[in-house]
Amino acid sequence: MTMKRRKIVVAGGFCLSFFLGTLMNLLFIPGFDHHQSHRGRVHRFYQEQQLLADGRQLQISDPVAAEAVEGYTEPTSSSLQQNDLQQQIRERYEEVLRYRERQASWSGTGNPVRPLERRRLMDLAQRNSYESHKGTEKSSNRYAYSQHLSPLASLYLRSQMEFDVIPGTRNGTQFLGCNSIDNVTNVQYLGSGYTKAVYKAALNDTLSVALKSVDFGGHDMENCVKKYGSTEDCYRLASFKIVKEMTLMERLQHPNILKLYGYCYQDSNDIRDTVTAITELGSPLEMIQLLQTSWEERFRICLSLVRLLHYLAHSPLGSVTLLDFRPRQFVLVGGELKVTDLDDASAEEAVCSAAADCGMEFPARNFTLSCHRGRCMGINEKRNLYNAYRFFFTYLLPHSAPPVLRPLLDEIVNATGELAWGVDDTLIHLEKVFHLYSKGLYLQNNSQLHRAEYKRVPNAAIAGENYRCWPSYQHEGCLLSVFGVREAIAVCESHAQCRAFVMTNQTTWTGHQLAFFKTGSASLSPAPGGVAYVRVSG
Ligand SMILES: Nc1ncnc2c1ncn2[C@@H]1O[C@H](COP(=O)(O)OP(=O)(O)OP(=O)(O)O)[C@@H](O)[C@H]1O
C-alpha cells in the first residue's frame, strides 16, 4: 500500500476544540482488532477534514490517515445493531463538531486563545510523535495502553493528558484537571438524571465543585447495554452528552450558565478515558420550597431566567433552545438561577416550507409560527419563552407581589403565555419591574396613614421578642426585606404583634434592607450597625 504524506494546515481556533478533537479521535478507536482499527483510521481521516475546516496552524504528517484513505473499503458489520449504535455515536460526534465549527468562525468576546498553552501543545505533539516513531514511549500506568494505538492517536492521547496538568487560568479562574480531583474530600452524591450522576466534592478543603460523569448504573447506560451489549460503546455514546455539555459551557459564557471549571479523562470501570466534568456547584431547584420564599427571591429567579433566555436567543452559536426545560435542569447558586443540564440544548432552527411545518405543541396550548426563508421564525426563542411561562412565571411572578407591580406582572404573564412578545420585549418589561422595585418606586404614598410614632435608637439590637411571619428570611423570627424605614413602619403597623423593629445593615440582591420585626423592646441592647425603632404611641 502506498504511503502518502498528507500535510494538514490548521490555523487559529480554541483550546477546547483541539482537545475535543483529541477526544473524538480516541472515541473512534474502540478496539484493536483489524476491522475496528481500520475504522478508527477512517474516522481519524474524517476528523482531519474537520480540523482543516477549523483552519488552524498545526502541521502533522500522518501516514496512517493516508493509508486509511487509500486502502479504505466499506467495513462489513456483523450486526445491524452495532451499526445503529455507531451511527448514533457518529451523529453525536458530528453535533459536537458543528458547535466547534460555529465557535471557530466566531470572533466575539469569548475566551481568548492561550498562545503559550497552544505552543506547548504543539511542542508536545511533535515530541510525542517523534518519540513514538522511535519506539521510546515512556511506560506509566496511565499511558501504558498508548503503545497499542497508532502514532497519531497516541500523540493526541498524550497531548490531551498533558493538558490536564498544565496549570492555567480561564476568565480569572484556575482551570482544573485530573490532578485537582485526585484528592477531593467530602464527596457527596447530589443527584442523577437519565444519563449522568453528579457529586459534590471539596478541592483542597476550600473550593466546592460538582463532578459530573456518566452514571454506569443509570437508565441511559442500562437501556443501551441491554440493547447493544457493549458497555464500552454505550459509554462512548453516553459520554458525548457530557462532551456536548462541556462544549456548550465553554462557548456560552453567561452569569446564568453554570461555569465549567475543567475536566478529567481517566480510566474507570475498565473503560479508557472516561470523562468527568468539573463545574460550579449549585443546589437543586425545589419548586415547593421556592413557592414559600419571598416575592423578591422568586422575582430574582424569573429575571435570571429571562436574562439567560435573552442571551441564548442572541448567543454566539445562534439562537439556542433548551429542549428539556424542566425546573430540574436548573440549580441555584447564591439565589441566582443557573442552567446546568445543557445536553439537550440545540442551536438548530427547525426547517420549513410552510407555516404548517412550524407547529409548537405544549400540553395546554399549540402555536403555529411563520416560515421565513426555510426556517421557522424564532422557534427556539419562543419555545424557551413559553416554557419559562408555563414552568416559572405562572407560579412565581404574580403571587404576593407588591400591589403597584401587579398589573405589570400580569401583563408579562399574559403576553408570554400568548407568545405575544419575543424575549427582547419580555426582558425590557422584567428589567422595568426590577428598576421600580429596587428604587422603591412600588411603594404607595400612604405615609399619612401611619398613626404610630417610633423612637429611633441608633447602634442597637433586640435579641429576643421574636414572632414568626411570612415570608421571613429567618425561621425563628420575622426578618423581612424593606426599601427603608417608611416601608418598615408600614409592615410593623400591618402586624398585630409588632411593637418594634431593627433595621440591620444586611441587604438583599436588590439592595433592600433586612429588618427584624419584634413584639417588644425589653431586650434592647447596644449593637453596632443596627438601628432600632420602638413604638411609643398609637
Ligand atoms: N452543578 C450542580 N450542582 C448541584 N446539583 C447539580 C449540578 N448539576 C446537576 N445537578 C443535579 O443533578 C441532577 C442530574 O444532573 P443532569 O440534569 O445534568 O443529569 P441528566 O442525566 O442529564 O439528567 P436529565 O435526565 O434530567 O437529563 C440534576 O437534576 C440536578 O439536580
PDBQT file of the ligand as one rigid body, heavy atoms in Angstrom, charges set to zero:
ROOT
HETATM    1  N1  LIG A 601     -23.656  21.741  39.315  1.00  0.00    +0.000 N 
HETATM    2  C1  LIG A 601     -24.598  21.138  40.015  1.00  0.00    +0.000 A 
HETATM    3  N2  LIG A 601     -24.766  21.426  41.309  1.00  0.00    +0.000 NA
HETATM    4  C2  LIG A 601     -25.742  20.806  42.022  1.00  0.00    +0.000 A 
HETATM    5  N3  LIG A 601     -26.570  19.888  41.528  1.00  0.00    +0.000 NA
HETATM    6  C3  LIG A 601     -26.442  19.549  40.245  1.00  0.00    +0.000 A 
HETATM    7  C4  LIG A 601     -25.456  20.148  39.420  1.00  0.00    +0.000 A 
HETATM    8  N4  LIG A 601     -25.571  19.643  38.181  1.00  0.00    +0.000 NA
HETATM    9  C5  LIG A 601     -26.580  18.758  38.248  1.00  0.00    +0.000 A 
HETATM   10  N5  LIG A 601     -27.108  18.689  39.475  1.00  0.00    +0.000 N 
HETATM   11  C6  LIG A 601     -28.217  17.823  39.918  1.00  0.00    +0.000 C 
HETATM   12  O1  LIG A 601     -28.025  16.533  39.366  1.00  0.00    +0.000 OA
HETATM   13  C7  LIG A 601     -29.159  16.144  38.596  1.00  0.00    +0.000 C 
HETATM   14  C8  LIG A 601     -28.682  15.381  37.361  1.00  0.00    +0.000 C 
HETATM   15  O2  LIG A 601     -27.867  16.205  36.539  1.00  0.00    +0.000 OA
HETATM   16  P1  LIG A 601     -28.157  16.376  34.987  1.00  0.00    +0.000 P 
HETATM   17  O3  LIG A 601     -29.508  17.032  34.809  1.00  0.00    +0.000 OA
HETATM   18  O4  LIG A 601     -27.026  17.049  34.336  1.00  0.00    +0.000 OA
HETATM   19  O5  LIG A 601     -28.225  14.841  34.541  1.00  0.00    +0.000 OA
HETATM   20  P2  LIG A 601     -29.010  14.193  33.337  1.00  0.00    +0.000 P 
HETATM   21  O6  LIG A 601     -28.687  12.755  33.346  1.00  0.00    +0.000 OA
HETATM   22  O7  LIG A 601     -28.738  14.962  32.086  1.00  0.00    +0.000 OA
HETATM   23  O8  LIG A 601     -30.495  14.437  33.767  1.00  0.00    +0.000 OA
HETATM   24  P3  LIG A 601     -31.814  14.502  32.874  1.00  0.00    +0.000 P 
HETATM   25  O9  LIG A 601     -32.393  13.132  32.894  1.00  0.00    +0.000 OA
HETATM   26  O10 LIG A 601     -32.653  15.495  33.626  1.00  0.00    +0.000 OA
HETATM   27  O11 LIG A 601     -31.423  14.991  31.533  1.00  0.00    +0.000 OA
HETATM   28  C9  LIG A 601     -29.900  17.439  38.272  1.00  0.00    +0.000 C 
HETATM   29  O12 LIG A 601     -31.282  17.228  38.196  1.00  0.00    +0.000 OA
HETATM   30  C10 LIG A 601     -29.526  18.384  39.393  1.00  0.00    +0.000 C 
HETATM   31  O13 LIG A 601     -30.485  18.323  40.420  1.00  0.00    +0.000 OA
ENDROOT
TORSDOF 0
